[in-house]
Structures are given as C-alpha cells and as structure tokens.
Amino acid sequence: MNYKGYEASIHFDEEDKIFWGEVVNLGSKSMILFHSENANDLESEFHASVDAYLETCATTGCTPKKPFSGKMLIRTTPSIHAKAVASAKTQGISVNKLVEQAIIERVQTH
C-alpha cells in the first residue's frame, strides 16, 4: 500500500488474529506501525498512522522523515565504473538500469 509517498508492508499475526503493517521506506530508525482486526479497515488505519506521524512532527517542530527517493550515489573504482559503462553499452541499456538490475538480482536472493 502507498499513501503520501509512504509504502507499507502488510503482515498477518496468526496468534492475535490481526493484520498489521509498517512503513518500510523510511530507513531502519523510523517506525510507523498500524493494525486492524480486519482487512477492510487496514488501509484507513495506515492512512491514519501516516497522518498522525506527520501531525506529530508538525506539532513538535520535527522534520518528518521522507520516504526514500530512489536516488542513490554509488562509489566504486574507476575500473569497475569503466566495466559497468562498457557492459551497459553492450546490452543497450543505461548504467543506471544495469546497476538497478544488479541490485534487484542481489536483493531477490536474500
């Protein structure tokens, strides 16, 4: 689920018989959690939790953590950079696409 740029991961707790979710695109130190006893109310609970987080930040004067933008700066050696450019050119794709494909492949194996 997505709301105001925040992305949620949904889970089901078999023991408590509830659905629960967490915002996953804020980094490891920020947590926005929500839950519902039924799937129909889960989305509204998600929206309410994000809104409450944003309101709390506004009230306390804190800057809310923004969802990941998708932009990353990657540092590597000049030789790896050259090999990436050559490989991307051979495949007819951009270096960004090559790196994205490599990241997707790597994270799917873990």
ROSE-4610 file (N, C-alpha, C; in Angstrom, 1 decimal, always signed):
// ROSE-4610
residu = [M/M/M/N/N/N/Y/Y/Y/K/K/K/G/G/G/Y/Y/Y/E/E/E/A/A/A/S/S/S/I/I/I/H/H/H/F/F/F/D/D/D/E/E/E/E/E/E/D/D/D/K/K/K/I/I/I/F/F/F/W/W/W/G/G/G/E/E/E/V/V/V/V/V/V/N/N/N/L/L/L/G/G/G/S/S/S/K/K/K/S/S/S/M/M/M/I/I/I/L/L/L/F/F/F/H/H/H/S/S/S/E/E/E/N/N/N/A/A/A/N/N/N/D/D/D/L/L/L/E/E/E/S/S/S/E/E/E/F/F/F/H/H/H/A/A/A/S/S/S/V/V/V/D/D/D/A/A/A/Y/Y/Y/L/L/L/E/E/E/T/T/T/C/C/C/A/A/A/T/T/T/T/T/T/G/G/G/C/C/C/T/T/T/P/P/P/K/K/K/K/K/K/P/P/P/F/F/F/S/S/S/G/G/G/K/K/K/M/M/M/L/L/L/I/I/I/R/R/R/T/T/T/T/T/T/P/P/P/S/S/S/I/I/I/H/H/H/A/A/A/K/K/K/A/A/A/V/V/V/A/A/A/S/S/S/A/A/A/K/K/K/T/T/T/Q/Q/Q/G/G/G/I/I/I/S/S/S/V/V/V/N/N/N/K/K/K/L/L/L/V/V/V/E/E/E/Q/Q/Q/A/A/A/I/I/I/I/I/I/E/E/E/R/R/R/V/V/V/Q/Q/Q/T/T/T/H/H/H]
num = [1/1/1/2/2/2/3/3/3/4/4/4/5/5/5/6/6/6/7/7/7/8/8/8/9/9/9/10/10/10/11/11/11/12/12/12/13/13/13/14/14/14/15/15/15/16/16/16/17/17/17/18/18/18/19/19/19/20/20/20/21/21/21/22/22/22/23/23/23/24/24/24/25/25/25/26/26/26/27/27/27/28/28/28/29/29/29/30/30/30/31/31/31/32/32/32/33/33/33/34/34/34/35/35/35/36/36/36/37/37/37/38/38/38/39/39/39/40/40/40/41/41/41/42/42/42/43/43/43/44/44/44/45/45/45/46/46/46/47/47/47/48/48/48/49/49/49/50/50/50/51/51/51/52/52/52/53/53/53/54/54/54/55/55/55/56/56/56/57/57/57/58/58/58/59/59/59/60/60/60/61/61/61/62/62/62/63/63/63/64/64/64/65/65/65/66/66/66/67/67/67/68/68/68/69/69/69/70/70/70/71/71/71/72/72/72/73/73/73/74/74/74/75/75/75/76/76/76/77/77/77/78/78/78/79/79/79/80/80/80/81/81/81/82/82/82/83/83/83/84/84/84/85/85/85/86/86/86/87/87/87/88/88/88/89/89/89/90/90/90/91/91/91/92/92/92/93/93/93/94/94/94/95/95/95/96/96/96/97/97/97/98/98/98/99/99/99/100/100/100/101/101/101/102/102/102/103/103/103/104/104/104/105/105/105/106/106/106/107/107/107/108/108/108/109/109/109/110/110/110]
x = [+0.8/+0.0/+0.9/+0.4/+1.1/+0.2/+0.8/+0.0/+1.0/+0.8/+1.6/+3.1/+3.4/+4.8/+5.3/+4.5/+5.0/+4.4/+5.3/+5.0/+4.9/+3.8/+3.6/+3.8/+4.3/+4.3/+3.3/+2.5/+1.4/+1.7/+1.3/+1.5/+0.3/+0.2/-0.9/-0.4/-0.9/-0.4/-1.5/-1.1/-2.0/-2.4/-1.5/-1.9/-2.9/-2.7/-3.6/-4.8/-4.7/-5.7/-5.9/-4.8/-4.9/-4.0/-4.3/-3.4/-2.6/-1.4/-0.6/+0.4/+0.8/+1.6/+2.7/+3.6/+4.7/+5.1/+5.5/+6.0/+7.5/+7.8/+9.1/+10.1/+9.7/+10.7/+11.1/+11.4/+11.9/+13.3/+13.8/+15.1/+14.8/+15.9/+15.8/+15.4/+15.6/+15.4/+14.0/+13.2/+11.8/+10.8/+9.8/+8.8/+7.4/+6.6/+5.2/+4.5/+3.8/+3.1/+1.6/+0.8/-0.6/-1.2/-2.4/-3.0/-4.5/-5.2/-6.6/-7.0/-8.2/-8.7/-9.3/-9.5/-10.0/-9.3/-9.3/-8.6/-9.2/-10.6/-11.3/-10.8/-10.4/-10.1/-8.6/-7.8/-6.3/-5.8/-6.4/-5.9/-6.2/-7.4/-7.7/-6.8/-6.4/-5.5/-4.1/-3.7/-2.4/-2.4/-3.5/-3.6/-3.6/-4.3/-4.4/-3.0/-2.3/-1.0/+0.0/+0.0/+0.9/+0.5/-0.8/-1.3/-0.9/-1.0/-0.7/+0.8/+1.6/+3.1/+3.4/+2.8/+3.0/+2.5/+1.4/+0.8/+1.7/+2.2/+3.1/+4.4/+4.9/+6.1/+5.9/+4.7/+4.4/+4.2/+3.6/+3.3/+4.6/+5.5/+6.8/+7.9/+7.7/+8.7/+9.7/+9.5/+10.5/+10.2/+11.3/+11.1/+10.8/+9.7/+9.3/+10.3/+10.6/+11.5/+10.7/+11.4/+10.7/+11.0/+10.1/+10.3/+11.5/+12.2/+13.3/+12.9/+13.8/+13.5/+13.8/+14.6/+15.0/+16.4/+16.9/+18.2/+19.3/+20.3/+21.4/+22.7/+23.7/+25.1/+25.9/+26.5/+27.3/+28.7/+29.6/+31.0/+31.7/+32.6/+33.3/+34.7/+35.4/+36.7/+36.6/+37.5/+37.4/+37.3/+38.0/+38.0/+36.6/+36.0/+34.6/+33.6/+33.8/+33.0/+33.1/+34.3/+34.5/+33.9/+34.0/+33.4/+31.9/+31.3/+29.9/+29.4/+30.1/+29.7/+29.8/+30.9/+31.0/+30.0/+29.7/+28.6/+27.2/+26.9/+25.6/+25.5/+26.6/+26.6/+26.4/+27.0/+26.9/+25.5/+24.8/+23.4/+22.4/+22.8/+21.9/+21.0/+21.6/+20.9/+21.7/+21.1/+21.9/+22.7/+23.7/+24.4/+23.4/+22.5/+21.5/+20.7/+20.3/+19.5/+20.3/+21.6/+22.5/+22.6/+22.9/+23.0/+21.7/+20.6/+19.3/+19.0/+19.3/+19.2/+20.0/+21.3/+22.2/+21.7/+21.2/+20.6/+19.4/+18.5/+17.3/+17.7/+18.6/+19.1/+19.7/+20.5/+21.1/+20.1/+19.2/+18.2/+17.2/+16.9/+16.0/+16.5/+17.9/+18.5/+18.6/+18.3/+18.3/+17.0]
y = [-1.2/+0.0/+1.2/+2.3/+3.6/+4.7/+5.6/+6.8/+8.0/+9.1/+10.3/+9.9/+8.9/+8.5/+7.5/+7.2/+6.2/+4.8/+3.8/+2.5/+1.5/+0.7/-0.2/-1.6/-2.4/-3.8/-4.4/-5.4/-5.9/-7.3/-7.6/-9.0/-9.4/-10.7/-11.3/-12.0/-11.6/-12.3/-13.4/-14.6/-15.8/-15.9/-15.7/-15.8/-14.8/-13.5/-12.5/-12.3/-12.9/-12.8/-11.4/-10.6/-9.3/-9.1/-8.1/-7.7/-6.5/-6.4/-5.3/-4.9/-3.7/-3.2/-2.2/-1.9/-1.0/-0.2/+1.0/+1.8/+1.3/+0.9/+0.3/+1.2/+2.3/+3.1/+4.4/+4.3/+5.4/+5.1/+4.0/+3.6/+2.9/+2.4/+1.5/+2.1/+3.4/+4.0/+4.7/+4.7/+5.3/+4.1/+4.2/+3.2/+3.8/+3.5/+3.9/+2.5/+2.1/+0.9/+1.1/+0.1/+0.2/-1.2/-1.4/-2.7/-2.6/-3.7/-3.8/-5.3/-5.5/-6.8/-7.4/-6.5/-7.0/-6.2/-6.9/-6.3/-5.1/-5.0/-3.8/-2.5/-2.5/-1.3/-1.0/-1.9/-1.8/-0.6/-0.3/+0.9/+2.2/+2.3/+3.5/+3.7/+2.6/+2.6/+3.1/+2.6/+3.0/+4.5/+5.0/+6.5/+7.3/+6.8/+7.5/+7.5/+6.4/+6.4/+7.3/+7.4/+8.3/+9.7/+10.0/+11.4/+11.8/+10.8/+11.1/+11.4/+10.6/+10.9/+12.3/+12.6/+14.0/+15.1/+14.9/+15.9/+16.0/+14.9/+14.9/+15.7/+15.4/+16.1/+17.6/+18.0/+19.4/+20.1/+19.4/+19.9/+20.1/+19.1/+19.2/+19.9/+20.3/+21.1/+20.2/+18.9/+18.0/+17.9/+17.6/+17.4/+15.9/+15.6/+14.2/+13.6/+12.3/+11.6/+11.4/+11.6/+11.4/+10.0/+9.5/+8.2/+8.2/+7.1/+7.0/+7.6/+8.3/+8.9/+8.0/+7.0/+6.1/+6.6/+7.7/+8.2/+7.7/+7.1/+6.6/+7.1/+7.4/+7.7/+6.5/+5.9/+4.7/+5.1/+4.6/+4.9/+3.5/+3.6/+2.4/+2.8/+1.8/+2.1/+2.6/+3.3/+3.7/+2.5/+1.4/+0.2/-0.4/-0.5/-1.1/-0.2/+1.1/+2.1/+1.9/+1.8/+1.6/+0.3/-0.8/-2.0/-2.0/-1.2/-1.0/-0.3/+0.8/+1.5/+0.7/-0.1/-1.0/-2.1/-2.7/-3.7/-3.1/-2.0/-1.3/-1.0/-0.5/-0.2/-1.4/-2.5/-3.8/-4.3/-4.1/-4.5/-3.6/-2.4/-1.4/-0.8/-0.7/-0.1/+1.0/+1.8/+2.8/+2.1/+2.8/+2.3/+2.3/+3.2/+3.2/+1.9/+1.5/+0.3/-0.9/-0.9/-2.0/-2.2/-1.1/-1.1/-1.6/-1.0/-1.4/-2.9/-3.4/-4.9/-5.7/-5.2/-6.0/-5.9/-4.8/-4.7/-5.6/-5.6/-6.4/-7.9/-8.3/-9.7/-10.0/-9.1/-9.4/-9.5/-8.5/-8.5/-9.6/-10.1/-11.2/-12.5/-12.6/-13.8/-13.9/-12.8/-12.7/-12.5]
z = [+0.0/+0.0/+0.0/-0.7/-0.7/-0.3/+0.4/+0.8/+1.1/+0.4/+0.5/+0.4/-0.5/-0.7/+0.3/+1.3/+2.3/+1.8/+1.9/+1.4/+2.6/+2.7/+3.8/+3.4/+4.3/+4.2/+5.2/+4.7/+5.5/+5.9/+7.2/+7.7/+8.5/+8.7/+9.5/+10.7/+11.9/+13.1/+13.4/+13.2/+13.4/+14.9/+15.8/+17.2/+17.7/+17.3/+17.7/+16.7/+15.6/+14.5/+14.1/+13.9/+13.4/+12.2/+11.4/+10.3/+10.9/+10.5/+11.0/+9.9/+9.9/+8.9/+9.4/+8.6/+8.9/+7.7/+7.9/+6.7/+6.6/+5.3/+5.1/+4.4/+3.9/+3.1/+3.8/+5.1/+5.9/+6.5/+6.3/+7.0/+8.2/+8.8/+10.0/+11.3/+11.4/+12.7/+12.9/+11.8/+11.9/+11.8/+12.6/+12.6/+12.6/+11.6/+11.6/+11.5/+12.6/+12.6/+12.7/+12.3/+12.4/+12.3/+12.8/+12.8/+12.7/+12.3/+12.2/+12.4/+12.9/+13.1/+11.8/+10.8/+9.5/+8.4/+7.2/+6.1/+5.5/+5.7/+5.2/+5.8/+7.1/+7.8/+7.8/+7.2/+7.3/+6.5/+5.4/+4.6/+5.4/+6.0/+6.7/+7.9/+8.6/+9.7/+9.3/+8.1/+7.5/+7.3/+6.6/+6.4/+7.7/+8.7/+9.9/+10.6/+10.5/+11.2/+10.5/+9.2/+8.5/+8.8/+8.8/+9.1/+10.5/+11.5/+12.9/+13.0/+12.3/+12.3/+11.8/+10.7/+10.1/+11.0/+11.6/+12.6/+13.8/+14.3/+15.5/+15.1/+14.0/+13.5/+13.4/+12.9/+12.8/+14.1/+15.1/+16.4/+17.2/+17.0/+17.8/+17.1/+15.9/+15.1/+14.5/+14.5/+13.9/+12.4/+11.7/+10.2/+10.0/+9.4/+9.2/+8.2/+8.5/+7.6/+6.3/+5.2/+3.9/+3.4/+2.6/+2.0/+1.1/+0.9/+0.0/-1.3/-2.0/-3.3/-4.4/-4.2/-5.3/-5.9/-5.5/-6.0/-5.0/-5.6/-4.8/-5.5/-4.7/-5.1/-4.9/-5.9/-5.8/-6.0/-5.1/-5.3/-5.6/-6.6/-7.0/-7.5/-7.9/-8.5/-10.0/-10.5/-11.9/-12.9/-12.5/-13.4/-13.4/-12.3/-12.2/-12.9/-12.8/-13.4/-15.0/-15.5/-16.9/-17.4/-16.6/-17.0/-17.0/-16.0/-16.0/-17.2/-17.6/-18.8/-20.0/-20.2/-21.3/-21.4/-20.2/-20.2/-20.5/-20.0/-20.3/-21.7/-22.3/-23.7/-24.6/-24.2/-25.0/-24.9/-23.7/-23.6/-24.1/-24.5/-25.0/-23.9/-22.7/-21.5/-20.9/-20.0/-19.3/-18.1/-17.6/-16.5/-15.3/-15.2/-14.1/-14.1/-15.3/-15.5/-15.2/-15.6/-15.2/-13.7/-13.0/-11.6/-10.9/-11.4/-10.9/-11.0/-12.2/-12.4/-11.5/-11.3/-10.4/-8.9/-8.5/-7.1/-7.0/-8.0/-7.9/-7.8/-8.6/-8.6/-7.3/-6.7/-5.4/-4.3/-4.2/-3.1/-3.2/-4.4/-4.5/-4.0/-3.9/-3.5/-1.9/-1.3/+0.2/+0.8]
